[in-house]
Amino acid sequence: MATPPTARSLTQSDGVALREYLEAKLDGQVCLIQSRIMAVERANDLAGKVLEERLVAINTRSDVNARAIDDLKTFRDRLDGKASQQSVILATILGLAGLIFGVVDLLMKLLA
């Protein structure tokens, strides 16, 4: 078995060849690491976009559910006999109109 070379047995040309080999290996590792970093960044960006889309979908679903709940509450209130503000105003206007017509009719009968 050959003995490994020691620092004293390396010649100038051996040192240059070793240095070029190590630099080439190091450059290859740097390129590999940079490509992995770029792949992780792309994956991170894609995951962020997917997450944003899911959050929008969840918010939309939540809005739809909130509207459905409000509709169900309104329906329940109608079944319980609770009136909406709009129906109260309409009933008040009709009541006042009936009162005015009644007073006018009474005055016409008294004056006739």
trRosetta pair geometry for C-beta under 8 A, 3 or more apart (Angstrom, degrees):
i j d omega theta_ij theta_ji phi_ij phi_ji
5 9 4.8 -129 -159 80 90 118
5 10 5.9 100 146 -64 131 80
5 14 7.6 -96 144 167 167 154
6 9 5.2 87 52 8 74 101
6 10 7.7 -128 95 -16 40 85
7 10 6.1 -47 -156 16 36 113
10 14 4.5 -135 -159 90 82 129
10 15 5.4 96 149 -58 124 86
10 18 7.5 -39 -146 -4 136 144
11 14 4.8 99 50 6 71 103
11 15 7.1 -133 95 -5 39 88
12 15 5.8 -57 -153 34 31 112
12 16 6.6 29 152 -18 65 105
13 16 5.7 -51 -148 35 35 111
13 17 6.3 34 154 -18 66 106
14 17 5.8 -57 -147 39 31 110
14 18 6.2 31 155 -18 66 109
15 18 5.7 -54 -144 38 29 111
15 19 6.2 31 156 -21 64 107
16 19 5.7 -53 -146 36 29 112
16 20 6.3 29 155 -17 64 105
17 20 5.8 -53 -147 37 30 110
17 21 6.3 33 152 -21 63 107
18 21 5.6 -54 -147 36 31 114
18 22 6.2 27 156 -16 66 107
19 22 5.9 -56 -145 39 29 108
19 23 6.2 29 156 -18 65 108
20 23 5.7 -54 -143 38 29 111
20 24 6.2 31 155 -20 64 106
21 24 5.8 -56 -149 36 28 110
21 25 6.4 27 152 -17 63 107
22 25 5.6 -53 -146 38 33 112
22 26 6.1 33 154 -19 66 108
23 26 5.6 -54 -142 39 30 111
23 27 6.1 34 155 -21 65 105
24 27 5.7 -51 -145 35 29 112
24 28 6.4 33 152 -20 61 105
25 28 5.7 -55 -152 34 30 114
25 29 6.5 29 151 -17 65 105
26 29 5.7 -53 -148 36 33 111
26 30 6.3 36 151 -22 66 104
27 30 5.6 -51 -146 34 32 113
27 31 6.4 33 154 -18 64 104
28 31 5.8 -53 -150 36 30 111
28 32 6.4 31 152 -19 64 107
29 32 5.5 -54 -147 37 33 114
29 33 6.2 32 155 -18 67 105
30 33 5.8 -55 -146 38 30 109
30 34 6.2 29 155 -18 65 108
31 34 5.8 -56 -145 38 29 110
31 35 6.3 28 157 -18 65 106
32 35 5.9 -56 -148 36 28 108
32 36 6.4 27 153 -17 63 107
33 36 5.7 -56 -149 37 32 112
33 37 6.4 34 152 -21 65 104
34 37 5.6 -51 -147 34 33 113
34 38 6.4 33 154 -18 65 104
35 38 5.7 -51 -147 37 33 111
35 39 6.4 36 152 -21 65 105
36 39 5.6 -52 -147 36 33 112
36 40 6.4 34 153 -19 65 104
37 40 5.7 -54 -149 36 31 111
37 41 6.4 32 152 -19 65 105
38 41 5.6 -53 -147 36 33 112
38 42 6.4 33 153 -18 65 103
39 42 5.8 -52 -147 36 32 110
39 43 6.3 31 153 -18 64 107
40 43 5.6 -55 -146 39 31 111
40 44 6.2 35 153 -23 65 107
41 44 5.5 -53 -146 36 30 114
41 45 6.4 32 154 -19 64 103
42 45 5.7 -53 -149 36 32 111
42 46 6.3 30 154 -17 65 107
43 46 5.7 -55 -146 39 31 111
43 47 6.2 33 154 -20 65 107
44 47 5.7 -53 -145 37 29 111
44 48 6.4 34 153 -22 62 105
45 48 5.6 -54 -151 33 31 114
45 49 6.6 30 152 -18 64 103
46 49 5.7 -53 -150 35 33 111
46 50 6.4 31 153 -16 66 106
47 50 5.7 -54 -145 39 32 111
47 51 6.2 35 155 -21 65 107
48 51 5.7 -55 -146 37 29 112
48 52 6.3 32 154 -21 64 105
49 52 5.7 -53 -149 34 31 113
49 53 6.5 31 153 -18 64 104
50 53 5.7 -54 -151 36 32 112
50 54 6.4 32 152 -18 65 105
51 54 5.6 -54 -148 36 33 111
51 55 6.4 33 153 -20 66 105
52 55 5.7 -54 -148 35 31 111
52 56 6.5 33 152 -20 64 103
53 56 5.7 -52 -149 34 33 112
53 57 6.4 33 152 -18 64 106
54 57 5.6 -54 -149 37 33 113
54 58 6.3 34 152 -20 66 105
55 58 5.6 -51 -145 36 33 112
55 59 6.3 34 155 -19 65 104
56 59 5.8 -54 -148 37 30 110
56 60 6.3 32 153 -20 64 106
57 60 5.7 -53 -147 36 30 112
57 61 6.3 29 154 -17 64 107
58 61 5.7 -55 -147 39 30 111
58 62 6.2 34 152 -23 64 107
59 62 5.5 -53 -146 35 32 114
59 63 6.5 35 154 -21 65 101
60 63 5.8 -51 -151 33 32 111
60 64 6.5 30 152 -16 64 105
61 64 5.7 -53 -148 37 33 111
61 65 6.2 34 152 -19 66 107
62 65 5.6 -54 -146 38 31 112
62 66 6.3 34 153 -23 65 104
63 66 5.6 -52 -147 33 31 112
63 67 6.5 31 154 -17 64 103
64 67 5.8 -54 -151 36 32 110
64 68 6.4 32 151 -19 65 107
65 68 5.6 -54 -146 37 33 113
65 69 6.3 36 153 -21 66 104
66 69 5.7 -52 -148 35 31 113
66 70 6.5 33 152 -19 63 104
67 70 5.7 -53 -149 36 33 112
67 71 6.4 34 152 -19 65 104
68 71 5.6 -52 -149 36 32 113
68 72 6.4 32 152 -18 65 105
69 72 5.7 -54 -148 37 32 111
69 73 6.4 34 152 -20 65 104
70 73 5.7 -53 -148 35 32 112
70 74 6.4 33 153 -18 65 104
71 74 5.7 -54 -149 36 32 111
71 75 6.3 32 153 -18 65 106
72 75 5.6 -52 -145 37 33 113
72 76 6.3 35 154 -20 65 105
73 76 5.6 -53 -147 36 31 112
73 77 6.3 33 153 -21 64 105
74 77 5.6 -53 -148 35 31 113
74 78 6.5 33 152 -20 64 103
74 84 7.3 20 -148 -81 102 117
75 78 5.7 -53 -151 33 32 112
75 79 6.5 31 151 -17 64 104
76 79 5.6 -55 -151 37 33 111
76 80 6.2 27 152 -15 67 109
77 80 5.6 -58 -145 42 32 109
77 82 4.0 -66 -175 64 91 122
77 84 7.7 100 110 -67 132 75
78 81 7.8 58 -180 -64 29 16
78 82 7.0 -82 -70 61 28 72
78 84 8.0 -15 -79 -33 90 97
83 87 4.6 -122 -169 84 103 120
83 88 5.2 122 119 -57 128 86
83 91 7.6 -36 -163 -1 158 139
84 87 5.0 91 55 10 79 99
84 88 7.1 -141 95 -6 41 89
85 88 5.6 -56 -150 36 34 114
85 89 6.4 33 154 -19 67 105
86 89 5.9 -55 -150 35 30 109
86 90 6.4 28 153 -17 64 108
87 90 5.5 -52 -144 39 35 113
87 91 6.2 36 156 -19 66 105
88 91 5.9 -54 -147 37 29 109
88 92 6.4 31 153 -20 63 106
89 92 5.6 -55 -149 35 31 113
89 93 6.4 30 154 -19 66 105
90 93 5.8 -54 -147 36 31 109
90 94 6.3 26 156 -14 65 107
91 94 5.8 -56 -145 41 31 109
91 95 6.1 35 155 -22 65 108
92 95 5.7 -56 -147 37 28 113
92 96 6.4 27 156 -17 64 105
93 96 5.9 -55 -148 37 29 109
93 97 6.3 30 153 -19 64 107
94 97 5.6 -53 -146 37 32 113
94 98 6.3 34 154 -19 65 105
95 98 5.7 -55 -148 37 30 111
95 99 6.3 32 153 -20 64 106
96 99 5.5 -52 -147 35 33 114
96 100 6.3 34 154 -20 66 104
97 100 5.8 -53 -147 36 31 111
97 101 6.4 28 155 -15 64 107
98 101 5.8 -56 -146 40 31 109
98 102 6.2 34 154 -22 65 107
99 102 5.6 -55 -148 36 30 113
99 103 6.4 29 155 -18 65 105
100 103 5.9 -54 -147 36 30 109
100 104 6.3 30 154 -17 64 108
101 104 5.7 -54 -145 39 31 112
101 105 6.2 33 155 -20 65 108
102 105 5.7 -56 -145 38 29 111
102 106 6.3 30 155 -20 64 106
103 106 5.7 -53 -147 36 30 112
103 107 6.3 30 154 -17 64 106
104 107 5.8 -55 -147 38 29 110
104 108 6.3 29 154 -19 64 107
105 108 5.7 -55 -147 36 30 111
105 109 6.5 27 155 -17 64 106
106 109 5.9 -57 -149 37 31 108
106 110 6.3 26 155 -16 66 109
107 110 5.8 -56 -143 39 31 108
107 111 6.0 17 162 -8 67 114
108 111 6.1 -61 -138 46 27 102
108 112 6.0 31 161 -30 62 114
109 112 5.9 -56 -140 29 26 114
